Amino acid sequence: MGKSSSEIIEEHEFTERQLDRIIEMAWEDRTPFEAIEFQFGIPEKEVIKIMRGTLKQSSFKRWRKRVNSGVSIKHLKKRSDDVNRFKCTRQRAITGNKISKR
């Protein structure tokens, strides 16, 4: 059956701030799952489990519908070849798991 969202969070020892950032990145349409995996080391399936365990059921369903609708570019394969970066050029540098946004 796999791991639950709480098991994933405990295994990776995410802080509340890191968890908030994972959810924020997952919620953004233009941030691909690959960027989340690169920064936090968790694949798409685990991001989905974290979202399912953290969001209200209606919010999770709305997020999944949007991710799968084609509006979202959550997968690098769906992106234009012109986009060759994970983050906006105006975004401050993010190194590893350190977030310098705040």
N, CA, C and O atoms as a DFTB+ gen file, in Angstrom:
408 C
 N C O
     1  1       0.825      -1.195       0.000
     2  2       0.000       0.000       0.000
     3  2       0.865       1.253       0.000
     4  3       0.449       2.289      -0.520
     5  1       2.042       1.176       0.566
     6  2       2.915       2.345       0.544
     7  2       2.886       3.110       1.848
     8  3       2.221       2.732       2.813
     9  1       3.626       4.191       1.840
    10  2       3.753       5.019       3.043
    11  2       2.641       6.061       3.103
    12  3       2.131       6.513       2.078
    13  1       2.284       6.425       4.316
    14  2       1.315       7.502       4.505
    15  2       2.060       8.833       4.472
    16  3       3.290       8.874       4.509
    17  1       1.306       9.899       4.404
    18  2       1.935      11.227       4.359
    19  2       2.745      11.499       5.624
    20  3       3.822      12.091       5.554
    21  1       2.238      11.074       6.775
    22  2       2.975      11.317       8.026
    23  2       4.265      10.503       8.073
    24  3       5.267      10.962       8.622
    25  1       4.247       9.294       7.499
    26  2       5.468       8.477       7.448
    27  2       6.514       9.109       6.534
    28  3       7.707       9.083       6.837
    29  1       6.066       9.672       5.423
    30  2       6.981      10.340       4.490
    31  2       7.614      11.550       5.164
    32  3       8.821      11.767       5.059
    33  1       6.793      12.338       5.856
    34  2       7.279      13.540       6.540
    35  2       8.285      13.158       7.625
    36  3       9.332      13.794       7.750
    37  1       7.975      12.123       8.408
    38  2       8.886      11.671       9.470
    39  2      10.184      11.109       8.905
    40  3      11.264      11.369       9.436
    41  1      10.074      10.340       7.830
    42  2      11.257       9.720       7.226
    43  2      12.255      10.762       6.731
    44  3      13.464      10.614       6.908
    45  1      11.730      11.819       6.109
    46  2      12.594      12.870       5.575
    47  2      12.898      13.962       6.596
    48  3      13.699      14.860       6.336
    49  1      12.257      13.879       7.749
    50  2      12.451      14.842       8.827
    51  2      12.249      16.285       8.363
    52  3      13.062      17.163       8.654
    53  1      11.145      16.516       7.630
    54  2      10.834      17.855       7.151
    55  2      10.395      18.748       8.305
    56  3       9.619      18.335       9.167
    57  1      10.900      19.971       8.309
    58  2      10.432      20.955       9.274
    59  2       9.089      21.484       8.771
    60  3       8.699      21.230       7.632
    61  1       8.406      22.205       9.610
    62  2       7.127      22.792       9.211
    63  2       7.325      23.758       8.045
    64  3       6.500      23.829       7.134
    65  1       8.411      24.485       8.087
    66  2       8.717      25.441       7.013
    67  2       8.977      24.717       5.681
    68  3       8.505      25.157       4.632
    69  1       9.721      23.618       5.727
    70  2       9.977      22.846       4.513
    71  2       8.685      22.234       3.976
    72  3       8.451      22.227       2.767
    73  1       7.857      21.726       4.867
    74  2       6.586      21.151       4.455
    75  2       5.697      22.209       3.801
    76  3       5.068      21.950       2.776
    77  1       5.650      23.397       4.396
    78  2       4.892      24.507       3.799
    79  2       5.408      24.831       2.403
    80  3       4.623      25.106       1.495
    81  1       6.719      24.798       2.233
    82  2       7.316      25.110       0.932
    83  2       6.994      24.020      -0.096
    84  3       6.742      24.327      -1.262
    85  1       7.001      22.762       0.322
    86  2       6.640      21.668      -0.580
    87  2       5.198      21.843      -1.064
    88  3       4.911      21.708      -2.253
    89  1       4.301      22.144      -0.132
    90  2       2.891      22.342      -0.483
    91  2       2.740      23.553      -1.395
    92  3       1.984      23.510      -2.366
    93  1       3.446      24.618      -1.092
    94  2       3.392      25.822      -1.916
    95  2       3.881      25.528      -3.337
    96  3       3.253      25.947      -4.310
    97  1       5.000      24.811      -3.456
    98  2       5.543      24.485      -4.774
    99  2       4.595      23.553      -5.531
   100  3       4.422      23.697      -6.741
   101  1       3.984      22.602      -4.829
   102  2       3.045      21.683      -5.473
   103  2       1.803      22.426      -5.952
   104  3       1.239      22.092      -6.994
   105  1       1.377      23.431      -5.193
   106  2       0.172      24.184      -5.538
   107  2       0.408      25.100      -6.740
   108  3      -0.527      25.380      -7.491
   109  1       1.634      25.567      -6.931
   110  2       1.943      26.460      -8.052
   111  2       1.873      25.673      -9.358
   112  3       2.438      24.585      -9.465
   113  1       1.182      26.225     -10.342
   114  2       1.017      25.541     -11.623
   115  2       2.322      25.405     -12.395
   116  3       2.511      24.423     -13.113
   117  1       3.211      26.357     -12.262
   118  2       4.402      26.381     -13.100
   119  2       5.616      25.683     -12.484
   120  3       6.660      25.588     -13.129
   121  1       5.496      25.201     -11.265
   122  2       6.608      24.496     -10.629
   123  2       6.457      23.005     -10.897
   124  3       5.499      22.397     -10.420
   125  1       7.372      22.400     -11.647
   126  2       7.239      20.972     -11.955
   127  2       7.578      20.086     -10.754
   128  3       8.313      20.485      -9.851
   129  1       7.024      18.883     -10.772
   130  2       7.321      17.917      -9.712
   131  2       8.816      17.634      -9.649
   132  3       9.352      17.354      -8.576
   133  1       9.487      17.705     -10.789
   134  2      10.921      17.453     -10.831
   135  2      11.698      18.467      -9.995
   136  3      12.730      18.128      -9.415
   137  1      11.214      19.708      -9.926
   138  2      11.866      20.738      -9.107
   139  2      11.712      20.417      -7.622
   140  3      12.630      20.635      -6.831
   141  1      10.550      19.902      -7.256
   142  2      10.313      19.515      -5.860
   143  2      11.217      18.334      -5.507
   144  3      11.804      18.293      -4.426
   145  1      11.321      17.383      -6.423
   146  2      12.193      16.234      -6.179
   147  2      13.652      16.662      -6.094
   148  3      14.399      16.156      -5.256
   149  1      14.059      17.581      -6.945
   150  2      15.434      18.081      -6.936
   151  2      15.757      18.758      -5.607
   152  3      16.827      18.539      -5.038
   153  1      14.831      19.578      -5.116
   154  2      15.096      20.354      -3.909
   155  2      14.905      19.549      -2.623
   156  3      15.675      19.708      -1.677
   157  1      13.887      18.687      -2.580
   158  2      13.546      18.008      -1.330
   159  2      13.753      16.490      -1.367
   160  3      13.649      15.830      -0.333
   161  1      14.043      15.936      -2.537
   162  2      14.323      14.505      -2.636
   163  2      13.108      13.607      -2.544
   164  3      13.233      12.439      -2.175
   165  1      11.923      14.131      -2.873
   166  2      10.725      13.292      -2.834
   167  2      10.085      13.255      -4.227
   168  3       9.893      14.300      -4.851
   169  1       9.756      12.056      -4.712
   170  2       9.151      11.931      -6.042
   171  2       7.689      12.379      -6.053
   172  3       7.088      12.630      -5.009
   173  1       7.144      12.469      -7.250
   174  2       5.766      12.940      -7.440
   175  2       4.761      12.168      -6.592
   176  3       3.880      12.776      -5.984
   177  1       4.872      10.848      -6.537
   178  2       3.909      10.039      -5.771
   179  2       3.890      10.428      -4.299
   180  3       2.831      10.447      -3.672
   181  1       5.057      10.737      -3.749
   182  2       5.111      11.132      -2.338
   183  2       4.574      12.550      -2.144
   184  3       3.963      12.845      -1.116
   185  1       4.796      13.424      -3.119
   186  2       4.225      14.784      -3.052
   187  2       2.705      14.672      -3.030
   188  3       2.038      15.358      -2.256
   189  1       2.166      13.814      -3.872
   190  2       0.712      13.625      -3.919
   191  2       0.197      13.109      -2.574
   192  3      -0.840      13.564      -2.092
   193  1       0.914      12.163      -1.968
   194  2       0.498      11.643      -0.656
   195  2       0.558      12.728       0.414
   196  3      -0.320      12.802       1.274
   197  1       1.593      13.572       0.364
   198  2       1.689      14.678       1.323
   199  2       0.523      15.632       1.130
   200  3      -0.090      16.073       2.102
   201  1       0.213      15.955      -0.126
   202  2      -0.908      16.857      -0.401
   203  2      -2.219      16.241       0.075
   204  3      -3.050      16.932       0.664
   205  1      -2.410      14.950      -0.176
   206  2      -3.643      14.269       0.235
   207  2      -3.787      14.274       1.760
   208  3      -4.887      14.455       2.283
   209  1      -2.682      14.078       2.461
   210  2      -2.738      14.011       3.921
   211  2      -2.770      15.361       4.608
   212  3      -3.112      15.451       5.787
   213  1      -2.415      16.418       3.878
   214  2      -2.306      17.742       4.488
   215  2      -3.495      18.646       4.156
   216  3      -3.976      19.387       5.013
   217  1      -3.961      18.581       2.917
   218  2      -5.059      19.451       2.488
   219  2      -6.411      18.867       2.884
   220  3      -6.537      17.674       3.163
   221  1      -7.417      19.738       2.902
   222  2      -8.789      19.252       3.057
   223  2      -9.113      18.434       1.807
   224  3      -8.515      18.642       0.752
   225  1     -10.048      17.516       1.928
   226  2     -10.382      16.642       0.808
   227  2     -10.812      17.439      -0.423
   228  3     -10.401      17.121      -1.539
   229  1     -11.630      18.463      -0.230
   230  2     -12.099      19.255      -1.373
   231  2     -10.949      20.028      -2.025
   232  3     -10.915      20.172      -3.247
   233  1     -10.012      20.522      -1.219
   234  2      -8.849      21.232      -1.768
   235  2      -7.948      20.271      -2.532
   236  3      -7.416      20.619      -3.587
   237  1      -7.775      19.062      -2.003
   238  2      -6.954      18.065      -2.688
   239  2      -7.565      17.706      -4.039
   240  3      -6.860      17.642      -5.045
   241  1      -8.862      17.476      -4.060
   242  2      -9.537      17.121      -5.318
   243  2      -9.421      18.249      -6.340
   244  3      -9.198      18.002      -7.525
   245  1      -9.572      19.478      -5.874
   246  2      -9.455      20.629      -6.776
   247  2      -8.034      20.723      -7.321
   248  3      -7.848      21.006      -8.505
   249  1      -7.024      20.491      -6.474
   250  2      -5.623      20.531      -6.901
   251  2      -5.337      19.438      -7.924
   252  3      -4.735      19.712      -8.963
   253  1      -5.758      18.199      -7.650
   254  2      -5.516      17.086      -8.580
   255  2      -6.199      17.326      -9.920
   256  3      -5.633      17.028     -10.971
   257  1      -7.413      17.864      -9.884
   258  2      -8.139      18.150     -11.123
   259  2      -7.369      19.180     -11.945
   260  3      -7.253      19.042     -13.163
   261  1      -6.847      20.201     -11.291
   262  2      -6.108      21.248     -11.991
   263  2      -4.781      20.716     -12.537
   264  3      -4.395      21.043     -13.659
   265  1      -4.087      19.900     -11.748
   266  2      -2.805      19.334     -12.186
   267  2      -3.005      18.462     -13.421
   268  3      -2.173      18.468     -14.328
   269  1      -4.097      17.718     -13.456
   270  2      -4.346      16.797     -14.568
   271  2      -5.114      17.421     -15.723
   272  3      -5.344      16.757     -16.733
   273  1      -5.516      18.682     -15.598
   274  2      -6.375      19.306     -16.613
   275  2      -5.626      19.797     -17.842
   276  3      -6.241      20.025     -18.883
   277  1      -4.331      19.962     -17.745
   278  2      -3.589      20.527     -18.874
   279  2      -3.263      21.992     -18.660
   280  3      -2.389      22.533     -19.339
   281  1      -3.953      22.655     -17.721
   282  2      -3.656      24.047     -17.395
   283  2      -2.307      24.136     -16.699
   284  3      -1.510      25.041     -16.948
   285  1      -2.078      23.178     -15.829
   286  2      -0.848      23.126     -15.052
   287  2       0.270      22.512     -15.890
   288  3       0.025      21.654     -16.738
   289  1       1.494      22.963     -15.643
   290  2       2.660      22.407     -16.330
   291  2       3.510      21.719     -15.259
   292  3       4.691      22.027     -15.102
   293  1       2.903      20.794     -14.532
   294  2       3.573      20.150     -13.404
   295  2       4.601      19.113     -13.829
   296  3       5.351      18.609     -12.993
   297  1       4.648      18.786     -15.115
   298  2       5.621      17.812     -15.610
   299  2       6.483      18.473     -16.671
   300  3       5.978      19.197     -17.529
   301  1       7.771      18.226     -16.612
   302  2       8.681      18.831     -17.584
   303  2       8.337      18.431     -19.007
   304  3       8.590      19.198     -19.937
   305  1       7.767      17.252     -19.200
   306  2       7.406      16.792     -20.544
   307  2       6.330      17.668     -21.171
   308  3       6.251      17.767     -22.395
   309  1       5.502      18.303     -20.348
   310  2       4.436      19.164     -20.854
   311  2       4.930      20.570     -21.169
   312  3       4.221      21.345     -21.811
   313  1       6.117      20.903     -20.732
   314  2       6.650      22.251     -20.915
   315  2       7.196      22.464     -22.312
   316  3       7.598      21.524     -22.999
   317  1       7.200      23.698     -22.702
   318  2       7.828      24.091     -23.960
   319  2       9.337      23.888     -23.844
   320  3       9.896      24.015     -22.755
   321  1       9.986      23.579     -24.933
   322  2      11.438      23.414     -24.921
   323  2      12.156      24.727     -24.630
   324  3      13.341      24.725     -24.294
   325  1      11.446      25.851     -24.757
   326  2      12.043      27.164     -24.489
   327  2      12.328      27.366     -23.001
   328  3      13.207      28.149     -22.638
   329  1      11.583      26.659     -22.136
   330  2      11.767      26.789     -20.697
   331  2      12.775      25.736     -20.256
   332  3      12.497      24.539     -20.321
   333  1      13.945      26.182     -19.809
   334  2      14.996      25.237     -19.438
   335  2      15.486      25.459     -18.013
   336  3      16.659      25.231     -17.718
   337  1      14.597      25.903     -17.125
   338  2      14.960      26.148     -15.732
   339  2      13.801      25.742     -14.838
   340  3      12.667      25.614     -15.302
   341  1      14.080      25.542     -13.573
   342  2      13.039      25.198     -12.611
   343  2      12.358      26.429     -12.048
   344  3      11.174      26.390     -11.712
   345  1      13.097      27.520     -11.942
   346  2      12.557      28.666     -11.222
   347  2      12.557      29.913     -12.080
   348  3      13.240      30.000     -13.101
   349  1      11.788      30.851     -11.645
   350  2      11.699      32.139     -12.310
   351  2      13.042      32.853     -12.199
   352  3      13.725      32.746     -11.181
   353  1      13.414      33.572     -13.234
   354  2      14.690      34.279     -13.215
   355  2      14.711      35.361     -12.142
   356  3      15.782      35.779     -11.704
   357  1      13.535      35.816     -11.715
   358  2      13.470      36.871     -10.699
   359  2      13.433      36.308      -9.274
   360  3      13.517      37.066      -8.308
   361  1      13.309      34.994      -9.139
   362  2      13.246      34.372      -7.820
   363  2      14.638      34.324      -7.196
   364  3      15.631      34.068      -7.878
   365  1      14.690      34.569      -5.911
   366  2      15.976      34.484      -5.217
   367  2      16.501      33.065      -5.239
   368  3      15.740      32.114      -5.422
   369  1      17.772      32.928      -5.056
   370  2      18.413      31.611      -5.145
   371  2      17.913      30.676      -4.052
   372  3      17.747      31.063      -2.896
   373  1      17.682      29.442      -4.456
   374  2      17.307      28.393      -3.519
   375  2      18.372      27.320      -3.649
   376  3      18.572      26.777      -4.736
   377  1      19.050      27.011      -2.572
   378  2      20.131      26.041      -2.611
   379  2      19.777      24.845      -1.752
   380  3      19.568      24.970      -0.546
   381  1      19.711      23.681      -2.387
   382  2      19.374      22.475      -1.635
   383  2      18.053      22.632      -0.929
   384  3      17.048      22.947      -1.567
   385  1      18.027      22.423       0.366
   386  2      16.806      22.580       1.141
   387  2      16.738      23.929       1.850
   388  3      15.825      24.175       2.639
   389  1      17.700      24.796       1.571
   390  2      17.711      26.103       2.227
   391  2      16.877      27.081       1.412
   392  3      17.083      27.234       0.208
   393  1      15.961      27.722       2.058
   394  2      15.061      28.631       1.385
   395  2      15.428      30.058       1.781
   396  3      15.308      30.435       2.946
   397  1      15.871      30.838       0.819
   398  2      16.277      32.205       1.138
   399  2      15.209      33.214       0.736
   400  3      15.482      34.411       0.649
   401  1      13.991      32.731       0.491
   402  2      12.905      33.593       0.070
   403  2      12.427      34.512       1.186
   404  3      12.006      35.642       0.938
   405  1      12.497      34.014       2.420
   406  2      11.932      34.795       3.535
   407  2      13.014      35.425       4.360
   408  3      12.723      36.115       5.337
